[in-house]
Amino acid sequence: MFNVNLLMPYTEDSTHGANHPPPDVINEKEEWEVERIERHQGKKNITYLVKWIRYEDPSWEPESNLWNAQEAIGTYWKKRSKP
């Protein structure tokens, strides 16, 4: 059972489009939370396929966009190095 009074009406965010939750705002900057790194491509300019928390579809991101996700990147590389 769920108390219907706890629900809030859906409002579309004009910045991020339909059906996309807004990012967290930390120190006046928008930040999305990484769930996991799924794959990578490239050797010199590495990009990662990132699965975001609260988002269904992953996206390819350059390493420079993931400066605050070093733990997720480290976990990804540790899993890849295991036999």
Jmol script that loads the backbone (N, CA, C; Angstrom):
load data "model"
ATOM      1  N   MET A   1       0.839  -1.167   0.000  1.00  0.00           N
ATOM      2  CA  MET A   1       0.000   0.000   0.000  1.00  0.00           C
ATOM      3  C   MET A   1       0.892   1.241   0.000  1.00  0.00           C
ATOM      4  N   PHE A   2       0.426   2.293  -0.657  1.00  0.00           N
ATOM      5  CA  PHE A   2       1.202   3.520  -0.778  1.00  0.00           C
ATOM      6  C   PHE A   2       0.284   4.706  -0.559  1.00  0.00           C
ATOM      7  N   ASN A   3       0.719   5.666   0.241  1.00  0.00           N
ATOM      8  CA  ASN A   3      -0.079   6.855   0.519  1.00  0.00           C
ATOM      9  C   ASN A   3      -0.017   7.802  -0.674  1.00  0.00           C
ATOM     10  N   VAL A   4      -1.135   7.994  -1.336  1.00  0.00           N
ATOM     11  CA  VAL A   4      -1.201   8.825  -2.542  1.00  0.00           C
ATOM     12  C   VAL A   4      -0.851  10.289  -2.252  1.00  0.00           C
ATOM     13  N   ASN A   5      -0.961  10.726  -1.013  1.00  0.00           N
ATOM     14  CA  ASN A   5      -0.622  12.109  -0.658  1.00  0.00           C
ATOM     15  C   ASN A   5       0.879  12.387  -0.770  1.00  0.00           C
ATOM     16  N   LEU A   6       1.697  11.329  -0.845  1.00  0.00           N
ATOM     17  CA  LEU A   6       3.141  11.505  -0.979  1.00  0.00           C
ATOM     18  C   LEU A   6       3.576  11.708  -2.433  1.00  0.00           C
ATOM     19  N   LEU A   7       2.683  11.488  -3.374  1.00  0.00           N
ATOM     20  CA  LEU A   7       3.011  11.666  -4.784  1.00  0.00           C
ATOM     21  C   LEU A   7       3.016  13.130  -5.173  1.00  0.00           C
ATOM     22  N   MET A   8       3.893  13.463  -6.108  1.00  0.00           N
ATOM     23  CA  MET A   8       3.926  14.817  -6.647  1.00  0.00           C
ATOM     24  C   MET A   8       3.594  14.737  -8.131  1.00  0.00           C
ATOM     25  N   PRO A   9       2.938  15.755  -8.668  1.00  0.00           N
ATOM     26  CA  PRO A   9       2.609  15.715 -10.095  1.00  0.00           C
ATOM     27  C   PRO A   9       3.866  15.795 -10.954  1.00  0.00           C
ATOM     28  N   TYR A  10       3.807  15.140 -12.101  1.00  0.00           N
ATOM     29  CA  TYR A  10       4.921  15.165 -13.049  1.00  0.00           C
ATOM     30  C   TYR A  10       4.988  16.525 -13.718  1.00  0.00           C
ATOM     31  N   THR A  11       6.180  17.090 -13.770  1.00  0.00           N
ATOM     32  CA  THR A  11       6.393  18.331 -14.508  1.00  0.00           C
ATOM     33  C   THR A  11       7.600  18.128 -15.419  1.00  0.00           C
ATOM     34  N   GLU A  12       7.442  18.469 -16.677  1.00  0.00           N
ATOM     35  CA  GLU A  12       8.529  18.323 -17.632  1.00  0.00           C
ATOM     36  C   GLU A  12       9.540  19.433 -17.417  1.00  0.00           C
ATOM     37  N   ASP A  13      10.805  19.067 -17.398  1.00  0.00           N
ATOM     38  CA  ASP A  13      11.896  20.011 -17.216  1.00  0.00           C
ATOM     39  C   ASP A  13      12.299  20.540 -18.586  1.00  0.00           C
ATOM     40  N   SER A  14      12.155  21.831 -18.813  1.00  0.00           N
ATOM     41  CA  SER A  14      12.441  22.406 -20.133  1.00  0.00           C
ATOM     42  C   SER A  14      13.928  22.314 -20.506  1.00  0.00           C
ATOM     43  N   THR A  15      14.795  22.224 -19.532  1.00  0.00           N
ATOM     44  CA  THR A  15      16.224  22.133 -19.813  1.00  0.00           C
ATOM     45  C   THR A  15      16.620  20.747 -20.287  1.00  0.00           C
ATOM     46  N   HIS A  16      16.077  19.714 -19.670  1.00  0.00           N
ATOM     47  CA  HIS A  16      16.515  18.350 -19.929  1.00  0.00           C
ATOM     48  C   HIS A  16      15.492  17.509 -20.682  1.00  0.00           C
ATOM     49  N   GLY A  17      14.371  18.063 -21.016  1.00  0.00           N
ATOM     50  CA  GLY A  17      13.397  17.350 -21.835  1.00  0.00           C
ATOM     51  C   GLY A  17      12.502  16.429 -21.046  1.00  0.00           C
ATOM     52  N   ALA A  18      11.661  15.746 -21.798  1.00  0.00           N
ATOM     53  CA  ALA A  18      10.663  14.874 -21.192  1.00  0.00           C
ATOM     54  C   ALA A  18      11.299  13.618 -20.609  1.00  0.00           C
ATOM     55  N   ASN A  19      10.741  13.177 -19.506  1.00  0.00           N
ATOM     56  CA  ASN A  19      11.094  11.909 -18.873  1.00  0.00           C
ATOM     57  C   ASN A  19      12.546  11.799 -18.427  1.00  0.00           C
ATOM     58  N   HIS A  20      13.198  12.900 -18.189  1.00  0.00           N
ATOM     59  CA  HIS A  20      14.558  12.881 -17.664  1.00  0.00           C
ATOM     60  C   HIS A  20      14.567  13.630 -16.341  1.00  0.00           C
ATOM     61  N   PRO A  21      14.914  12.922 -15.259  1.00  0.00           N
ATOM     62  CA  PRO A  21      14.966  13.617 -13.984  1.00  0.00           C
ATOM     63  C   PRO A  21      16.062  14.670 -13.989  1.00  0.00           C
ATOM     64  N   PRO A  22      15.859  15.763 -13.308  1.00  0.00           N
ATOM     65  CA  PRO A  22      16.898  16.793 -13.272  1.00  0.00           C
ATOM     66  C   PRO A  22      18.111  16.297 -12.498  1.00  0.00           C
ATOM     67  N   PRO A  23      19.284  16.825 -12.799  1.00  0.00           N
ATOM     68  CA  PRO A  23      20.488  16.415 -12.076  1.00  0.00           C
ATOM     69  C   PRO A  23      20.501  16.989 -10.672  1.00  0.00           C
ATOM     70  N   ASP A  24      21.367  16.427  -9.832  1.00  0.00           N
ATOM     71  CA  ASP A  24      21.616  17.022  -8.531  1.00  0.00           C
ATOM     72  C   ASP A  24      22.401  18.310  -8.760  1.00  0.00           C
ATOM     73  N   VAL A  25      22.195  19.290  -7.906  1.00  0.00           N
ATOM     74  CA  VAL A  25      22.962  20.532  -7.984  1.00  0.00           C
ATOM     75  C   VAL A  25      23.870  20.571  -6.764  1.00  0.00           C
ATOM     76  N   ILE A  26      25.188  20.518  -7.025  1.00  0.00           N
ATOM     77  CA  ILE A  26      26.185  20.510  -5.960  1.00  0.00           C
ATOM     78  C   ILE A  26      27.125  21.666  -6.204  1.00  0.00           C
ATOM     79  N   ASN A  27      27.252  22.541  -5.217  1.00  0.00           N
ATOM     80  CA  ASN A  27      28.083  23.742  -5.357  1.00  0.00           C
ATOM     81  C   ASN A  27      27.719  24.528  -6.608  1.00  0.00           C
ATOM     82  N   GLU A  28      26.423  24.661  -6.843  1.00  0.00           N
ATOM     83  CA  GLU A  28      25.862  25.415  -7.969  1.00  0.00           C
ATOM     84  C   GLU A  28      26.200  24.816  -9.336  1.00  0.00           C
ATOM     85  N   LYS A  29      26.606  23.545  -9.379  1.00  0.00           N
ATOM     86  CA  LYS A  29      26.893  22.851 -10.635  1.00  0.00           C
ATOM     87  C   LYS A  29      26.003  21.624 -10.732  1.00  0.00           C
ATOM     88  N   GLU A  30      25.499  21.368 -11.956  1.00  0.00           N
ATOM     89  CA  GLU A  30      24.690  20.185 -12.180  1.00  0.00           C
ATOM     90  C   GLU A  30      25.586  18.953 -12.210  1.00  0.00           C
ATOM     91  N   GLU A  31      25.177  17.911 -11.473  1.00  0.00           N
ATOM     92  CA  GLU A  31      25.933  16.668 -11.461  1.00  0.00           C
ATOM     93  C   GLU A  31      24.979  15.494 -11.525  1.00  0.00           C
ATOM     94  N   TRP A  32      25.350  14.492 -12.337  1.00  0.00           N
ATOM     95  CA  TRP A  32      24.600  13.258 -12.438  1.00  0.00           C
ATOM     96  C   TRP A  32      25.434  12.177 -11.780  1.00  0.00           C
ATOM     97  N   GLU A  33      24.769  11.207 -11.149  1.00  0.00           N
ATOM     98  CA  GLU A  33      25.488  10.168 -10.428  1.00  0.00           C
ATOM     99  C   GLU A  33      25.688   8.942 -11.313  1.00  0.00           C
ATOM    100  N   VAL A  34      26.925   8.473 -11.365  1.00  0.00           N
ATOM    101  CA  VAL A  34      27.284   7.310 -12.170  1.00  0.00           C
ATOM    102  C   VAL A  34      26.904   6.044 -11.404  1.00  0.00           C
ATOM    103  N   GLU A  35      26.180   5.150 -12.082  1.00  0.00           N
ATOM    104  CA  GLU A  35      25.877   3.839 -11.502  1.00  0.00           C
ATOM    105  C   GLU A  35      27.043   2.889 -11.753  1.00  0.00           C
ATOM    106  N   ARG A  36      27.485   2.850 -13.026  1.00  0.00           N
ATOM    107  CA  ARG A  36      28.626   2.006 -13.383  1.00  0.00           C
ATOM    108  C   ARG A  36      29.146   2.405 -14.771  1.00  0.00           C
ATOM    109  N   ILE A  37      30.370   2.001 -15.024  1.00  0.00           N
ATOM    110  CA  ILE A  37      30.969   2.138 -16.345  1.00  0.00           C
ATOM    111  C   ILE A  37      30.782   0.783 -17.028  1.00  0.00           C
ATOM    112  N   GLU A  38      30.209   0.777 -18.223  1.00  0.00           N
ATOM    113  CA  GLU A  38      29.918  -0.485 -18.908  1.00  0.00           C
ATOM    114  C   GLU A  38      30.999  -0.893 -19.904  1.00  0.00           C
ATOM    115  N   ARG A  39      31.540   0.058 -20.645  1.00  0.00           N
ATOM    116  CA  ARG A  39      32.568  -0.224 -21.652  1.00  0.00           C
ATOM    117  C   ARG A  39      33.422   1.012 -21.846  1.00  0.00           C
ATOM    118  N   HIS A  40      34.472   0.868 -22.628  1.00  0.00           N
ATOM    119  CA  HIS A  40      35.280   2.018 -23.027  1.00  0.00           C
ATOM    120  C   HIS A  40      35.657   1.850 -24.483  1.00  0.00           C
ATOM    121  N   GLN A  41      36.089   2.934 -25.090  1.00  0.00           N
ATOM    122  CA  GLN A  41      36.627   2.874 -26.449  1.00  0.00           C
ATOM    123  C   GLN A  41      37.747   3.893 -26.552  1.00  0.00           C
ATOM    124  N   GLY A  42      38.690   3.579 -27.420  1.00  0.00           N
ATOM    125  CA  GLY A  42      39.835   4.456 -27.611  1.00  0.00           C
ATOM    126  C   GLY A  42      40.990   4.089 -26.702  1.00  0.00           C
ATOM    127  N   LYS A  43      42.158   4.628 -27.053  1.00  0.00           N
ATOM    128  CA  LYS A  43      43.357   4.395 -26.243  1.00  0.00           C
ATOM    129  C   LYS A  43      43.943   5.703 -25.742  1.00  0.00           C
ATOM    130  N   LYS A  44      43.976   6.688 -26.613  1.00  0.00           N
ATOM    131  CA  LYS A  44      44.550   7.975 -26.218  1.00  0.00           C
ATOM    132  C   LYS A  44      43.464   8.880 -25.627  1.00  0.00           C
ATOM    133  N   ASN A  45      42.392   9.063 -26.359  1.00  0.00           N
ATOM    134  CA  ASN A  45      41.259   9.862 -25.877  1.00  0.00           C
ATOM    135  C   ASN A  45      40.121   8.908 -25.520  1.00  0.00           C
ATOM    136  N   ILE A  46      40.183   8.357 -24.329  1.00  0.00           N
ATOM    137  CA  ILE A  46      39.231   7.330 -23.905  1.00  0.00           C
ATOM    138  C   ILE A  46      37.855   7.939 -23.654  1.00  0.00           C
ATOM    139  N   THR A  47      36.850   7.235 -24.148  1.00  0.00           N
ATOM    140  CA  THR A  47      35.472   7.560 -23.800  1.00  0.00           C
ATOM    141  C   THR A  47      34.863   6.330 -23.136  1.00  0.00           C
ATOM    142  N   TYR A  48      33.954   6.577 -22.201  1.00  0.00           N
ATOM    143  CA  TYR A  48      33.330   5.506 -21.438  1.00  0.00           C
ATOM    144  C   TYR A  48      31.830   5.483 -21.691  1.00  0.00           C
ATOM    145  N   LEU A  49      31.275   4.263 -21.745  1.00  0.00           N
ATOM    146  CA  LEU A  49      29.835   4.097 -21.804  1.00  0.00           C
ATOM    147  C   LEU A  49      29.358   4.068 -20.359  1.00  0.00           C
ATOM    148  N   VAL A  50      28.633   5.113 -19.967  1.00  0.00           N
ATOM    149  CA  VAL A  50      28.257   5.321 -18.572  1.00  0.00           C
ATOM    150  C   VAL A  50      26.781   5.016 -18.368  1.00  0.00           C
ATOM    151  N   LYS A  51      26.487   4.183 -17.377  1.00  0.00           N
ATOM    152  CA  LYS A  51      25.112   3.942 -16.935  1.00  0.00           C
ATOM    153  C   LYS A  51      24.891   4.872 -15.751  1.00  0.00           C
ATOM    154  N   TRP A  52      23.923   5.766 -15.912  1.00  0.00           N
ATOM    155  CA  TRP A  52      23.642   6.778 -14.894  1.00  0.00           C
ATOM    156  C   TRP A  52      22.542   6.301 -13.951  1.00  0.00           C
ATOM    157  N   ILE A  53      22.635   6.668 -12.703  1.00  0.00           N
ATOM    158  CA  ILE A  53      21.562   6.400 -11.745  1.00  0.00           C
ATOM    159  C   ILE A  53      20.358   7.243 -12.152  1.00  0.00           C
ATOM    160  N   ARG A  54      19.179   6.661 -12.127  1.00  0.00           N
ATOM    161  CA  ARG A  54      17.888   7.279 -12.457  1.00  0.00           C
ATOM    162  C   ARG A  54      17.666   7.464 -13.951  1.00  0.00           C
ATOM    163  N   TYR A  55      18.586   6.985 -14.796  1.00  0.00           N
ATOM    164  CA  TYR A  55      18.404   7.076 -16.243  1.00  0.00           C
ATOM    165  C   TYR A  55      18.436   5.676 -16.834  1.00  0.00           C
ATOM    166  N   GLU A  56      17.586   5.445 -17.786  1.00  0.00           N
ATOM    167  CA  GLU A  56      17.510   4.126 -18.395  1.00  0.00           C
ATOM    168  C   GLU A  56      18.629   3.898 -19.407  1.00  0.00           C
ATOM    169  N   ASP A  57      18.907   4.888 -20.232  1.00  0.00           N
ATOM    170  CA  ASP A  57      19.869   4.721 -21.314  1.00  0.00           C
ATOM    171  C   ASP A  57      21.256   5.229 -20.915  1.00  0.00           C
ATOM    172  N   PRO A  58      22.296   4.429 -21.192  1.00  0.00           N
ATOM    173  CA  PRO A  58      23.665   4.897 -20.949  1.00  0.00           C
ATOM    174  C   PRO A  58      24.095   5.879 -22.035  1.00  0.00           C
ATOM    175  N   SER A  59      25.175   6.593 -21.794  1.00  0.00           N
ATOM    176  CA  SER A  59      25.701   7.528 -22.791  1.00  0.00           C
ATOM    177  C   SER A  59      27.226   7.435 -22.825  1.00  0.00           C
ATOM    178  N   TRP A  60      27.792   7.731 -23.992  1.00  0.00           N
ATOM    179  CA  TRP A  60      29.246   7.773 -24.146  1.00  0.00           C
ATOM    180  C   TRP A  60      29.741   9.132 -23.658  1.00  0.00           C
ATOM    181  N   GLU A  61      30.718   9.102 -22.773  1.00  0.00           N
ATOM    182  CA  GLU A  61      31.256  10.336 -22.192  1.00  0.00           C
ATOM    183  C   GLU A  61      32.775  10.327 -22.246  1.00  0.00           C
ATOM    184  N   PRO A  62      33.379  11.468 -22.598  1.00  0.00           N
ATOM    185  CA  PRO A  62      34.845  11.551 -22.523  1.00  0.00           C
ATOM    186  C   PRO A  62      35.283  11.540 -21.061  1.00  0.00           C
ATOM    187  N   GLU A  63      36.479  11.062 -20.851  1.00  0.00           N
ATOM    188  CA  GLU A  63      37.008  10.969 -19.493  1.00  0.00           C
ATOM    189  C   GLU A  63      36.979  12.324 -18.782  1.00  0.00           C
ATOM    190  N   SER A  64      37.142  13.403 -19.531  1.00  0.00           N
ATOM    191  CA  SER A  64      37.136  14.734 -18.923  1.00  0.00           C
ATOM    192  C   SER A  64      35.794  15.093 -18.289  1.00  0.00           C
ATOM    193  N   ASN A  65      34.704  14.463 -18.723  1.00  0.00           N
ATOM    194  CA  ASN A  65      33.394  14.712 -18.114  1.00  0.00           C
ATOM    195  C   ASN A  65      33.187  13.923 -16.833  1.00  0.00           C
ATOM    196  N   LEU A  66      34.095  13.014 -16.525  1.00  0.00           N
ATOM    197  CA  LEU A  66      33.906  12.105 -15.395  1.00  0.00           C
ATOM    198  C   LEU A  66      34.897  12.346 -14.273  1.00  0.00           C
ATOM    199  N   TRP A  67      35.323  13.586 -14.113  1.00  0.00           N
ATOM    200  CA  TRP A  67      36.333  13.910 -13.109  1.00  0.00           C
ATOM    201  C   TRP A  67      35.876  13.545 -11.697  1.00  0.00           C
ATOM    202  N   ASN A  68      34.581  13.507 -11.458  1.00  0.00           N
ATOM    203  CA  ASN A  68      34.068  13.204 -10.121  1.00  0.00           C
ATOM    204  C   ASN A  68      33.598  11.750 -10.007  1.00  0.00           C
ATOM    205  N   ALA A  69      34.000  10.897 -10.967  1.00  0.00           N
ATOM    206  CA  ALA A  69      33.578   9.496 -10.973  1.00  0.00           C
ATOM    207  C   ALA A  69      34.787   8.560 -10.991  1.00  0.00           C
ATOM    208  N   GLN A  70      35.849   8.956 -10.336  1.00  0.00           N
ATOM    209  CA  GLN A  70      37.075   8.168 -10.362  1.00  0.00           C
ATOM    210  C   GLN A  70      36.898   6.790  -9.714  1.00  0.00           C
ATOM    211  N   GLU A  71      36.031   6.684  -8.731  1.00  0.00           N
ATOM    212  CA  GLU A  71      35.787   5.385  -8.088  1.00  0.00           C
ATOM    213  C   GLU A  71      35.145   4.410  -9.080  1.00  0.00           C
ATOM    214  N   ALA A  72      34.160   4.881  -9.840  1.00  0.00           N
ATOM    215  CA  ALA A  72      33.499   4.030 -10.832  1.00  0.00           C
ATOM    216  C   ALA A  72      34.476   3.618 -11.933  1.00  0.00           C
ATOM    217  N   ILE A  73      35.340   4.527 -12.349  1.00  0.00           N
ATOM    218  CA  ILE A  73      36.341   4.211 -13.368  1.00  0.00           C
ATOM    219  C   ILE A  73      37.327   3.177 -12.828  1.00  0.00           C
ATOM    220  N   GLY A  74      37.773   3.354 -11.591  1.00  0.00           N
ATOM    221  CA  GLY A  74      38.692   2.394 -10.968  1.00  0.00           C
ATOM    222  C   GLY A  74      38.069   1.011 -10.849  1.00  0.00           C
ATOM    223  N   THR A  75      36.805   0.952 -10.470  1.00  0.00           N
ATOM    224  CA  THR A  75      36.094  -0.327 -10.370  1.00  0.00           C
ATOM    225  C   THR A  75      36.010  -0.998 -11.731  1.00  0.00           C
ATOM    226  N   TYR A  76      35.723  -0.227 -12.766  1.00  0.00           N
ATOM    227  CA  TYR A  76      35.651  -0.763 -14.125  1.00  0.00           C
ATOM    228  C   TYR A  76      36.977  -1.406 -14.525  1.00  0.00           C
ATOM    229  N   TRP A  77      38.080  -0.693 -14.319  1.00  0.00           N
ATOM    230  CA  TRP A  77      39.381  -1.221 -14.727  1.00  0.00           C
ATOM    231  C   TRP A  77      39.793  -2.418 -13.887  1.00  0.00           C
ATOM    232  N   LYS A  78      39.440  -2.454 -12.611  1.00  0.00           N
ATOM    233  CA  LYS A  78      39.751  -3.619 -11.766  1.00  0.00           C
ATOM    234  C   LYS A  78      39.011  -4.853 -12.266  1.00  0.00           C
ATOM    235  N   LYS A  79      37.754  -4.695 -12.640  1.00  0.00           N
ATOM    236  CA  LYS A  79      36.989  -5.834 -13.159  1.00  0.00           C
ATOM    237  C   LYS A  79      37.556  -6.332 -14.483  1.00  0.00           C
ATOM    238  N   ARG A  80      38.036  -5.423 -15.315  1.00  0.00           N
ATOM    239  CA  ARG A  80      38.597  -5.815 -16.614  1.00  0.00           C
ATOM    240  C   ARG A  80      39.932  -6.533 -16.460  1.00  0.00           C
ATOM    241  N   SER A  81      40.673  -6.250 -15.414  1.00  0.00           N
ATOM    242  CA  SER A  81      42.008  -6.862 -15.247  1.00  0.00           C
ATOM    243  C   SER A  81      41.937  -8.246 -14.620  1.00  0.00           C
ATOM    244  N   LYS A  82      40.769  -8.650 -14.096  1.00  0.00           N
ATOM    245  CA  LYS A  82      40.638  -9.973 -13.501  1.00  0.00           C
ATOM    246  C   LYS A  82      40.540 -11.027 -14.603  1.00  0.00           C
ATOM    247  N   PRO A  83      41.199 -12.197 -14.371  1.00  0.00           N
ATOM    248  CA  PRO A  83      41.182 -13.259 -15.395  1.00  0.00           C
ATOM    249  C   PRO A  83      39.829 -13.876 -15.623  1.00  0.00           C
TER     250      PRO A  83
END
end "model"
wireframe off; spacefill off
backbone 0.3
color backbone group
